């Protein structure tokens, strides 16, 4: 039982998942990407709406509801990786130069999360596993890891965002204490 709990603790830490251990079952809630990665896909989706559009962190904050510092941090990471182009000057900002159909979700996830590896013993992981030599699952997670990576490679940014025919009205802050609202009246 002690060996089983050690493996369970390692899996919980490595996958960032919630695990409830009873004497007879394990309930794994989910494998979850970080909020930053989710927000990165949201930002990339918004950037893909209009080809060649230059946007700043405050612009994206208005369109997505993200806080400006969060948008700025993600934009810097995406630009450093080459997914976005950074433009300097009075009319500067960030631009998506590639077609949304040519950017896989896996590419965005790798930029913001690093390589996707469900456990430390899969090929893409750079972490060591303390029980690897005696683990009965040794090498078994590779198939699952390859399937997850292949699925994310097949889904493009264009698949994730629906290109709008009519531009969305940006969210407007009425004051610093009020929540974001859409300025369209019905």
Beta strands, then each sheet from edge to edge (+ up, - down):
strand 1: 19-21
strand 2: 26-28
strand 3: 54-55
strand 4: 85-87
strand 5: 93-95
strand 6: 171-172
strand 7: 181-182
sheet 1: 1+ 2-
sheet 2: 3+ 5- 4+
sheet 3: 6+ 7-
end
